[in-house]
Amino acid sequence: MTGVDTSRGPERLHLSLITPGSAALPVLTGDDRVDVDDLDWDFPDGCVPGEMILHVAGGDQPAVVGWDLLIEGPQNEDGLDLDPVELFPSGVSLLAVERRLGHPLPALPGTVASPRAGEVLDAVAAEAASPTPWRKLEPEACRTPRNPEGHLLEYGCPLCEADGVPLETHILVRRVPEEHATSIEVCESCHDLLHAPLPAALDDLIGRNRPPCPCCSAMRTHRIIWGMPVLPILPGYTVAGCAPPAVPEEFAPTAGSGGPRRIPTFRGSPTQVRTSASAPGLRPPHGWGAVPTPPC
């Protein structure tokens, strides 16, 4: 943790609010890909140099992402100058901090006075060292039966693509296209990732172990499903339909193969094009069969 002595505690502790929350960590680390004009960074009134500030990423579940000493600003004409004390790359759940404290924190942005200011810093440090499981913080979240039956088991976990593991239902917070599901079945470890204080985007987690597109090296790819699967289709998958009676133009016979072969049908189970076209003589357009998003 930090080498700063908090035993006496600061006189006051301020909590700033950065929205959208996804920009909080990049702006604190100086990522020049973040445009400060596209975010709101709100400080409570009365901040003066020499005081401590905790920076909170806004959202449905706010999380502490940084702890700084205020040198200048935020009302100073020369701008904002902060001396970093501690960075929390994984985020520290504000709900978990309140649980440790036994009382709610002020509305954001806000200020905590002594002696509770030191207690808040201690709670943040303790939570960063030993995070509280989200299942204790949100016992009602995603509360659905485990081990769903039916076609969803054919996918395995769509995030890590592990087969034969118990699945849990994760309710998608943001709206997804109507042709996709509003919930997703994932394994326990991936479910924990989706409830992390600073969760990664679902699009970045789906099929994260897949190879990149061999055509353009895109990391976000779709796995092709041959046949007619039961709807809805999970995010990260594309339906190719039933096997065509003839070899499509994209598949060409290789030299000495004796001509194209029939593409087998896989009863709606997800496969890579490489697997679906594994019969001798067929050469798929994308070697691994991962369809880049958008297609190359």
C-alpha positions in Angstrom: 0.0 0.0 0.0 1.2 3.5 0.6 4.0 4.9 2.8 1.9 7.9 3.9 1.2 7.9 7.6 -2.6 8.0 8.2 -2.5 7.2 11.9 -3.5 10.7 12.9 -5.8 11.1 9.9 -6.3 14.2 7.8 -8.5 17.0 9.0 -10.6 16.6 5.9 -10.9 14.1 3.1 -12.5 15.1 -0.2 -14.1 12.7 -2.8 -14.1 13.8 -6.4 -16.3 12.2 -9.0 -15.2 11.3 -12.5 -17.8 10.4 -15.2 -18.0 8.4 -17.2 -16.3 5.9 -14.9 -14.5 4.2 -17.7 -12.4 7.4 -18.2 -11.4 7.7 -14.5 -8.3 5.4 -14.5 -7.0 6.6 -17.9 -7.2 10.3 -16.9 -5.4 9.6 -13.7 -2.6 7.7 -15.5 -2.2 10.4 -18.1 -3.5 8.4 -21.0 -3.5 10.9 -23.9 -6.2 9.0 -25.7 -8.7 10.4 -23.2 -10.1 13.8 -24.1 -10.8 15.7 -20.9 -13.5 17.6 -22.7 -15.5 14.3 -22.9 -15.6 13.8 -19.2 -16.8 15.5 -16.0 -14.4 15.8 -13.1 -16.3 17.3 -10.2 -14.7 18.4 -6.9 -16.5 19.4 -3.7 -16.4 23.1 -2.7 -13.7 24.3 -0.4 -10.8 22.1 -1.5 -7.5 23.7 -0.5 -3.9 22.7 -1.2 -2.5 20.2 1.2 -5.7 18.2 1.6 -6.2 14.6 0.5 -8.6 13.6 -2.3 -10.0 10.2 -3.2 -11.1 10.0 -6.9 -14.2 8.0 -7.6 -15.2 6.5 -10.9 -18.9 7.2 -11.3 -21.5 4.6 -12.4 -24.0 2.1 -11.1 -21.4 0.8 -8.6 -18.9 3.7 -7.9 -15.3 2.7 -7.2 -12.3 4.5 -5.8 -9.5 4.6 -8.4 -7.0 7.0 -6.9 -5.7 8.8 -3.8 -3.9 12.1 -4.3 -2.5 15.1 -2.3 -3.9 18.4 -3.7 -1.1 20.8 -4.6 -3.0 23.4 -6.6 -6.6 23.8 -7.8 -9.2 22.9 -8.7 -10.4 26.5 -8.5 -6.9 27.8 -9.0 -6.3 29.7 -12.2 -3.1 27.8 -12.9 -5.1 24.6 -13.1 -5.1 21.3 -11.2 -1.9 19.9 -9.7 -2.0 16.6 -7.8 0.7 14.6 -6.1 -0.2 10.9 -6.4 -0.3 8.9 -3.2 -1.9 5.6 -4.4 -3.5 4.3 -7.6 -6.1 1.5 -7.5 -6.0 -0.1 -11.0 -8.6 -2.7 -10.1 -10.8 -0.1 -8.3 -12.1 -0.2 -4.8 -15.8 -0.7 -4.4 -17.4 2.3 -2.6 -20.2 0.0 -1.4 -17.6 -2.3 0.2 -15.9 0.7 1.9 -19.3 1.8 3.3 -19.9 -1.8 4.5 -16.6 -1.7 6.4 -17.3 1.7 7.9 -20.9 0.8 8.9 -22.3 4.0 7.5 -22.8 5.7 4.1 -20.4 8.2 2.7 -21.6 11.7 1.7 -23.1 12.2 -1.8 -20.5 12.6 -4.5 -18.6 14.9 -4.8 -18.4 15.3 -1.1 -16.2 15.9 2.0 -15.5 13.8 5.0 -14.4 15.6 8.2 -12.1 14.4 11.0 -12.1 11.9 12.7 -14.0 9.9 10.0 -11.6 11.0 7.3 -8.9 8.8 8.6 -11.4 5.9 9.1 -12.3 6.2 5.4 -8.7 6.0 4.3 -8.2 3.0 6.5 -11.3 1.3 5.1 -10.1 2.0 1.5 -6.7 0.5 2.2 -8.2 -2.6 3.9 -10.6 -3.1 1.0 -7.8 -2.7 -1.6 -5.7 -5.3 0.2 -8.6 -7.8 0.6 -11.6 -7.0 -1.6 -15.1 -8.0 -0.4 -16.7 -10.6 -2.8 -19.4 -9.0 -4.9 -21.8 -11.8 -3.8 -21.7 -10.4 -0.3 -22.2 -6.9 -1.5 -25.0 -7.7 -3.9 -26.7 -10.8 -2.7 -29.8 -10.2 -4.9 -27.8 -9.4 -8.1 -28.2 -11.9 -10.9 -30.1 -14.1 -8.5 -31.2 -16.9 -10.9 -30.8 -20.8 -10.8 -27.3 -22.1 -11.5 -26.5 -24.7 -14.2 -29.1 -23.6 -16.8 -30.4 -26.4 -19.0 -30.9 -26.5 -22.7 -29.1 -25.0 -25.7 -27.1 -22.5 -23.7 -24.9 -25.4 -22.4 -23.7 -26.0 -26.0 -21.9 -22.7 -25.9 -20.0 -23.4 -22.8 -18.9 -20.1 -21.2 -18.9 -17.5 -24.0 -16.3 -15.4 -22.2 -13.5 -18.0 -21.6 -15.2 -20.7 -23.7 -14.6 -23.4 -21.1 -16.8 -26.4 -21.6 -18.4 -28.6 -19.0 -18.4 -26.0 -16.2 -21.4 -24.9 -14.1 -22.9 -21.7 -15.6 -24.5 -18.7 -13.8 -26.8 -16.1 -15.3 -25.5 -12.6 -15.5 -28.0 -9.9 -16.2 -26.7 -7.4 -18.8 -27.0 -3.9 -17.4 -26.8 -2.0 -20.7 -29.1 -2.7 -23.6 -27.8 -5.0 -26.3 -29.2 -5.4 -29.8 -32.6 -7.0 -29.8 -31.4 -10.1 -31.6 -29.1 -10.8 -28.7 -29.9 -11.9 -25.2 -30.5 -9.6 -22.3 -28.7 -12.0 -20.0 -25.7 -14.2 -20.5 -24.6 -17.6 -19.1 -21.1 -17.5 -17.7 -18.8 -19.5 -15.5 -18.2 -18.5 -11.9 -14.8 -16.9 -12.5 -16.0 -14.9 -15.5 -19.1 -13.8 -13.5 -16.7 -12.4 -10.9 -14.9 -10.4 -13.7 -18.3 -8.9 -14.8 -18.9 -7.7 -11.2 -15.5 -6.3 -10.6 -15.3 -2.7 -9.2 -14.0 -1.6 -12.6 -15.4 -4.3 -14.9 -14.0 -4.7 -18.4 -16.4 -4.1 -21.3 -18.4 -7.2 -22.2 -17.1 -7.0 -25.8 -13.5 -7.2 -24.5 -14.3 -10.3 -22.4 -16.3 -12.3 -24.9 -14.0 -14.9 -26.4 -11.0 -13.2 -24.9 -8.9 -16.4 -25.4 -9.6 -16.6 -29.1 -6.8 -16.0 -31.6 -6.9 -12.6 -33.4 -8.4 -12.3 -36.9 -5.6 -13.6 -39.2 -6.7 -11.0 -41.8 -6.5 -7.8 -39.8 -5.4 -8.9 -36.3 -8.6 -7.6 -34.8 -8.9 -8.9 -31.2 -12.7 -8.8 -31.1 -14.0 -11.7 -33.2 -17.2 -13.7 -33.6 -17.4 -17.5 -33.5 -19.5 -18.9 -36.3 -22.5 -21.2 -35.4 -23.4 -23.6 -38.2 -27.0 -24.9 -38.4 -30.1 -23.5 -36.8 -29.5 -22.9 -33.1 -32.2 -22.1 -30.6 -32.6 -18.3 -30.1 -31.5 -15.9 -28.7 -28.0 -15.9 -30.0 -25.4 -14.9 -27.4 -23.2 -11.8 -28.0 -19.9 -12.8 -29.8 -21.5 -15.4 -32.0 -22.7 -15.3 -35.6 -25.2 -17.7 -37.2 -24.1 -19.0 -40.6 -27.2 -21.1 -41.1 -27.4 -24.6 -42.4 -24.6 -26.1 -44.5 -25.1 -25.0 -48.2 -25.6 -27.8 -50.8 -22.6 -26.6 -52.8 -19.3 -25.2 -51.8 -19.5 -21.3 -51.7 -17.2 -19.2 -53.7 -15.2 -18.3 -50.6 -14.0 -22.0 -50.3 -11.7 -23.1 -53.1 -10.2 -26.5 -53.7 -6.5 -26.7 -53.0 -4.1 -28.1 -55.5 -4.2 -31.9 -55.8 -7.2 -32.2 -53.5 -9.5 -33.8 -56.1 -12.0 -31.0 -55.9 -14.1 -29.5 -53.1 -15.7 -31.6 -50.5 -19.1 -31.2 -48.7 -19.0 -28.9 -45.7 -20.4 -30.9 -42.7 -23.3 -29.6 -40.6 -22.8 -29.2 -36.9 -26.4 -29.2 -35.5 -26.2 -25.6 -34.3 -23.2 -26.0 -32.1 -20.6 -23.2 -32.2 -17.5 -24.1 -34.3 -14.7 -22.3 -36.0 -14.8 -22.1 -39.8 -11.5 -24.0 -39.6 -13.3 -26.9 -38.0 -16.4 -26.7 -40.2 -14.2 -26.7 -43.3 -11.7 -29.2 -42.1 -12.5 -31.7 -44.9 -9.5 -32.1 -47.2 -9.4 -29.7 -50.1 -11.3 -26.8 -48.5 -9.5 -23.5 -47.7 -11.6 -21.1 -45.5 -11.1 -17.4 -46.2 -10.2 -16.7 -42.6 -7.7 -19.3 -41.5 -9.0 -19.6 -37.9 -12.5 -18.9 -39.0 -13.0 -16.1 -36.5 -15.2 -13.4 -38.1 -13.7 -10.0 -37.2 -16.0 -7.2 -35.9 -16.6 -5.6 -38.3 -15.8 -8.1 -41.0 -12.5 -7.4 -42.8 
